[in-house]
Amino acid sequence: MGNRNHPSQFILLGFSTFGKLQVVLYGPFLVLYLLAFLGNIIIIVVVLANAHLHTPMYFFLGYFALLDILVTVTVVPKMLSDLLVSTKTISFTTCMVQFYFYFSFGSTTSLILADMALDRFVAICHPLRHGTLMSWAVCTHLAGAAWVAPFLAMVPTVLSWVQLSYCHGNIINHFFCDNAPLLQLACSDTSLLEFWDFMLSLAFVLSSFLVTLMSYGYIMTTMLRVPSSSGRQKAFSTCSSHLTLVFVGLGSTVFLYVQPGKARPVELNKFVVLVTNILTPVLNPFVLTFHNETVKAVTHAQMQRL
């Protein structure tokens, strides 16, 4: 990187306000990280290993589990290691790489959640056309777009961040390279970059949130017309667990990023990122999947074969 107006490394403050108590945070955070990592690995293995789960719903769920792993791996291991050391540094290049992958994976996660909502909408509101409207070709294209679009859109974003001049020090008041604390260090004109970041948030995060809410609005209306109480209960069980993740994960992301970067309180920023990077990945396997009757039956049958 040829720009000479950036520091060679940044200092991450992380949870420095806790002083020596930072070490105490290491244990709980590590346990949650391992639960999220192992839980999502189990989801992927179960979905891949069982033909009964080779459906659009579990196709998207498998991708969602993979993305939970990738997002947490991008941020949490560095955060955990920094809890054990006094000097928390990250090189400029590593910072930009982390920035790129964190927001690319995060945007893809939002779009996959919207794909999951669309699949449930078609399955419940148009069950006879589900096989046609959500064919494997359609699912593959939806998933492909969810991966390709954010990764392409983030290229000019990161290149713009690299070209900024950082003359307000090299201390990032966060535990990773988030855009709000980085903006506070820049002395270049960031108005165009902030506008572009905001537009990406609208395109990937807010749009996914709105598509999901609209899909479940139609689903709720349809469920109220189902004569069978057992049918309503089964549909509601599937949708309620998905909505839990939407409001905890995607809702938190909307709250955090669908606003100008400099307007976000940094301490609140840290808390919300902890929710989306540790709490939501734990909720995914234990709320969205492991209480699912189909997954439990398939997993039980798999265990009996062993």
C-alpha positions as CSV (number, residue, x, y, z in Angstrom):
1,M,0.0,0.0,0.0
2,G,1.7,3.1,-1.2
3,N,-0.2,5.8,0.9
4,R,2.4,7.3,3.3
5,N,-0.4,9.2,5.3
6,H,-1.5,6.2,7.3
7,P,0.3,4.7,10.4
8,S,2.0,1.4,10.0
9,Q,-0.1,0.0,12.8
10,F,-3.1,0.8,15.0
11,I,-3.6,0.3,18.7
12,L,-6.9,-1.3,19.6
13,L,-8.3,-0.1,23.0
14,G,-10.8,-3.0,23.1
15,F,-12.1,-3.3,26.7
16,S,-9.3,-1.2,28.2
17,T,-11.8,0.6,30.4
18,F,-12.1,-2.7,32.4
19,G,-8.4,-2.5,33.3
20,K,-7.1,-5.8,34.8
21,L,-10.7,-7.2,34.7
22,Q,-10.2,-7.8,31.0
23,V,-8.8,-11.2,31.8
24,V,-12.0,-12.1,33.5
25,L,-13.9,-11.6,30.3
26,Y,-11.7,-14.0,28.4
27,G,-13.3,-17.2,29.9
28,P,-17.0,-16.3,29.1
29,F,-16.2,-15.0,25.7
30,L,-14.1,-18.1,24.8
31,V,-16.9,-20.4,25.9
32,L,-19.5,-18.5,23.8
33,Y,-17.1,-18.5,20.9
34,L,-16.5,-22.3,21.1
35,L,-20.2,-22.9,21.5
36,A,-21.0,-20.8,18.4
37,F,-18.2,-22.4,16.4
38,L,-18.9,-26.0,17.3
39,G,-22.7,-25.6,17.1
40,N,-22.5,-24.2,13.6
41,I,-20.1,-26.8,12.4
42,I,-22.6,-29.5,13.6
43,I,-25.3,-27.8,11.6
44,I,-23.2,-27.8,8.4
45,V,-22.2,-31.5,8.9
46,V,-25.8,-32.6,9.7
47,V,-27.2,-30.8,6.6
48,L,-24.6,-32.1,4.3
49,A,-24.8,-35.7,5.6
50,N,-28.5,-36.2,5.4
51,A,-30.4,-36.3,2.2
52,H,-33.7,-35.5,4.0
53,L,-32.3,-32.0,4.7
54,H,-31.3,-31.2,1.1
55,T,-34.1,-28.7,0.7
56,P,-34.1,-24.9,0.1
57,M,-34.7,-24.2,3.8
58,Y,-31.7,-26.2,5.0
59,F,-29.6,-25.1,2.0
60,F,-29.8,-21.5,3.2
61,L,-29.5,-22.5,6.8
62,G,-26.2,-24.3,6.1
63,Y,-24.9,-21.1,4.4
64,F,-26.1,-19.1,7.4
65,A,-24.2,-21.4,9.7
66,L,-21.1,-21.1,7.6
67,L,-21.3,-17.3,7.6
68,D,-21.7,-17.3,11.4
69,I,-18.4,-19.1,11.6
70,L,-16.7,-16.8,9.1
71,V,-17.9,-13.6,10.7
72,T,-16.8,-14.7,14.2
73,V,-13.4,-16.0,13.0
74,T,-12.8,-12.6,11.4
75,V,-13.1,-10.7,14.7
76,V,-13.3,-12.8,17.8
77,P,-9.9,-14.7,17.9
78,K,-8.1,-11.3,17.7
79,M,-10.4,-9.9,20.4
80,L,-9.7,-12.9,22.7
81,S,-5.9,-12.7,22.3
82,D,-6.0,-9.0,23.0
83,L,-7.7,-9.6,26.3
84,L,-4.6,-11.3,27.6
85,V,-2.0,-8.7,26.5
86,S,-1.4,-5.1,27.5
87,T,-0.4,-3.8,24.1
88,K,-3.1,-4.5,21.5
89,T,-1.8,-3.7,18.0
90,I,-2.9,-4.5,14.5
91,S,-1.0,-3.6,11.3
92,F,-2.6,-1.2,8.8
93,T,-2.8,-4.0,6.2
94,T,-4.3,-6.5,8.5
95,C,-6.8,-3.9,9.7
96,M,-8.0,-3.3,6.1
97,V,-8.2,-7.0,5.4
98,Q,-10.2,-7.5,8.5
99,F,-12.5,-4.6,7.6
100,Y,-13.1,-6.0,4.1
101,F,-14.0,-9.5,5.2
102,Y,-16.0,-8.5,8.2
103,F,-18.3,-6.3,6.2
104,S,-18.4,-8.6,3.2
105,F,-19.4,-11.6,5.4
106,G,-21.8,-9.5,7.4
107,S,-23.6,-8.2,4.3
108,T,-23.8,-11.7,2.9
109,T,-25.4,-12.9,6.1
110,S,-28.1,-10.2,5.9
111,L,-28.9,-11.3,2.3
112,I,-29.0,-15.0,3.2
113,L,-31.5,-14.2,6.0
114,A,-33.7,-12.5,3.4
115,D,-33.4,-15.5,1.2
116,M,-34.5,-17.7,4.1
117,A,-37.5,-15.5,4.6
118,L,-38.4,-15.6,0.9
119,D,-38.2,-19.4,1.0
120,R,-40.5,-19.6,4.0
121,F,-42.9,-17.1,2.4
122,V,-43.2,-19.3,-0.8
123,A,-43.4,-22.5,1.2
124,I,-46.2,-21.3,3.4
125,C,-48.1,-18.9,1.2
126,H,-47.7,-20.7,-2.1
127,P,-46.9,-24.3,-1.2
128,L,-48.0,-25.8,-4.5
129,R,-45.6,-23.6,-6.4
130,H,-42.7,-23.9,-3.9
131,G,-40.9,-26.5,-6.0
132,T,-40.9,-24.2,-9.1
133,L,-40.4,-20.8,-7.5
134,M,-37.6,-22.1,-5.2
135,S,-36.0,-24.6,-7.5
136,W,-32.3,-25.5,-6.9
137,A,-31.4,-23.2,-9.8
138,V,-33.2,-20.3,-8.1
139,C,-31.7,-21.0,-4.7
140,T,-28.2,-21.3,-6.2
141,H,-28.6,-17.9,-7.9
142,L,-30.0,-16.2,-4.8
143,A,-27.1,-17.6,-2.7
144,G,-24.5,-16.7,-5.3
145,A,-25.8,-13.1,-5.5
146,A,-25.7,-12.9,-1.7
147,W,-22.0,-13.8,-1.8
148,V,-20.8,-12.0,-4.9
149,A,-22.6,-8.6,-4.5
150,P,-21.1,-7.6,-1.1
151,F,-17.6,-8.8,-1.9
152,L,-17.6,-6.8,-5.1
153,A,-19.1,-3.7,-3.5
154,M,-16.5,-3.7,-0.7
155,V,-13.6,-3.5,-3.1
156,P,-13.9,0.2,-3.9
157,T,-14.9,0.8,-0.3
158,V,-11.6,-0.6,1.1
159,L,-9.6,1.1,-1.6
160,S,-11.1,4.4,-0.5
161,W,-10.3,3.7,3.1
162,V,-6.7,2.9,2.1
163,Q,-6.4,6.3,0.4
164,L,-7.5,8.3,3.4
165,S,-5.0,10.3,5.5
166,Y,-5.0,9.4,9.1
167,C,-3.6,12.2,11.1
168,H,-5.6,12.1,14.3
169,G,-3.5,9.4,15.9
170,N,-3.5,5.6,15.6
171,I,-5.7,4.6,18.5
172,I,-8.9,2.8,17.6
173,N,-11.5,2.8,20.4
174,H,-12.8,-0.7,19.5
175,F,-11.7,-4.3,19.6
176,F,-11.6,-4.5,15.8
177,C,-11.3,-2.3,12.7
178,D,-14.8,-0.9,12.5
179,N,-15.6,2.1,10.3
180,A,-16.9,4.5,13.0
181,P,-13.7,4.6,15.1
182,L,-11.6,4.7,11.9
183,L,-13.5,7.7,10.7
184,Q,-12.5,9.5,13.9
185,L,-8.8,9.1,13.0
186,A,-9.2,10.4,9.4
187,C,-8.4,14.0,8.5
188,S,-9.4,13.6,4.8
189,D,-12.8,14.6,3.5
190,T,-14.9,11.5,4.3
191,S,-18.3,12.7,3.2
192,L,-18.4,10.8,-0.1
193,L,-17.1,7.6,1.7
194,E,-19.7,7.9,4.4
195,F,-22.4,8.3,1.8
196,W,-21.2,5.2,0.0
197,D,-21.1,3.2,3.2
198,F,-24.6,4.4,4.1
199,M,-25.9,3.4,0.7
200,L,-24.3,-0.1,1.0
201,S,-26.0,-0.4,4.4
202,L,-29.4,0.4,2.8
203,A,-28.8,-2.0,-0.1
204,F,-27.6,-5.0,1.9
205,V,-28.8,-4.6,5.5
206,L,-32.0,-2.5,5.6
207,S,-33.4,-4.0,2.4
208,S,-32.8,-7.5,3.8
209,F,-34.5,-6.5,7.0
210,L,-37.5,-5.0,5.2
211,V,-37.8,-8.0,2.8
212,T,-37.8,-10.3,5.9
213,L,-40.4,-8.3,7.7
214,M,-42.7,-8.2,4.7
215,S,-42.3,-11.9,4.1
216,Y,-43.3,-12.7,7.6
217,G,-46.1,-10.2,7.5
218,Y,-47.7,-12.2,4.6
219,I,-46.8,-15.5,6.4
220,M,-48.6,-14.4,9.6
221,T,-51.7,-13.4,7.6
222,T,-51.7,-16.8,5.8
223,M,-51.2,-18.7,9.1
224,L,-54.3,-17.1,10.6
225,R,-56.3,-18.6,7.8
226,V,-55.0,-22.2,8.3
227,P,-57.9,-24.3,9.7
228,S,-55.7,-26.8,11.4
229,S,-54.3,-25.7,14.8
230,S,-51.4,-28.2,14.4
231,G,-50.5,-26.8,11.0
232,R,-50.5,-23.2,12.4
233,Q,-48.3,-24.4,15.3
234,K,-45.8,-26.1,13.1
235,A,-45.5,-23.0,10.8
236,F,-45.4,-20.6,13.7
237,S,-42.6,-22.7,15.4
238,T,-40.4,-22.5,12.3
239,C,-41.0,-18.8,11.7
240,S,-40.7,-17.7,15.3
241,S,-37.2,-19.1,15.7
242,H,-36.2,-17.3,12.4
243,L,-37.7,-14.1,13.6
244,T,-35.8,-14.3,16.8
245,L,-32.5,-14.2,14.9
246,V,-33.8,-11.5,12.6
247,F,-34.6,-9.1,15.4
248,V,-31.5,-9.9,17.5
249,G,-29.0,-10.1,14.7
250,L,-30.2,-8.2,11.7
251,G,-32.2,-5.7,13.8
252,S,-29.0,-4.9,15.8
253,T,-27.1,-4.5,12.6
254,V,-29.7,-2.1,11.2
255,F,-29.6,-0.1,14.4
256,L,-25.8,0.1,14.2
257,Y,-25.0,0.7,10.6
258,V,-28.0,2.3,8.9
259,Q,-26.9,5.7,10.1
260,P,-23.9,8.0,9.4
261,G,-20.7,6.4,10.9
262,K,-19.6,9.4,13.0
263,A,-23.0,9.6,14.6
264,R,-22.6,6.2,16.4
265,P,-21.6,6.2,20.1
266,V,-18.4,4.0,20.2
267,E,-19.3,2.2,23.5
268,L,-22.7,1.3,22.2
269,N,-21.0,0.2,19.0
270,K,-18.9,-2.3,20.9
271,F,-21.9,-3.7,22.7
272,V,-24.0,-4.2,19.6
273,V,-21.0,-5.8,17.8
274,L,-20.7,-8.3,20.7
275,V,-24.3,-9.2,20.3
276,T,-24.0,-9.8,16.6
277,N,-20.7,-11.6,16.7
278,I,-21.1,-13.8,19.9
279,L,-24.7,-14.0,21.0
280,T,-26.3,-14.4,17.5
281,P,-23.9,-17.2,16.4
282,V,-24.7,-19.1,19.6
283,L,-28.5,-18.6,19.1
284,N,-28.3,-19.9,15.5
285,P,-27.6,-23.6,16.4
286,F,-29.5,-23.7,19.7
287,V,-32.6,-21.7,18.8
288,L,-33.0,-22.0,15.0
289,T,-31.9,-25.6,14.4
290,F,-31.6,-27.9,17.4
291,H,-35.2,-27.4,18.6
292,N,-36.4,-28.1,15.0
293,E,-38.2,-31.5,15.0
294,T,-37.0,-32.5,11.6
295,V,-33.3,-31.8,12.5
296,K,-33.7,-33.7,15.9
297,A,-35.3,-36.7,14.2
298,V,-32.6,-36.8,11.5
299,T,-29.8,-36.3,14.0
300,H,-31.2,-39.0,16.3
301,A,-31.4,-41.5,13.4
302,Q,-27.8,-40.6,12.4
303,M,-26.6,-41.3,16.0
304,Q,-28.4,-44.6,16.1
305,R,-26.4,-45.7,13.0
306,L,-23.1,-45.0,14.7
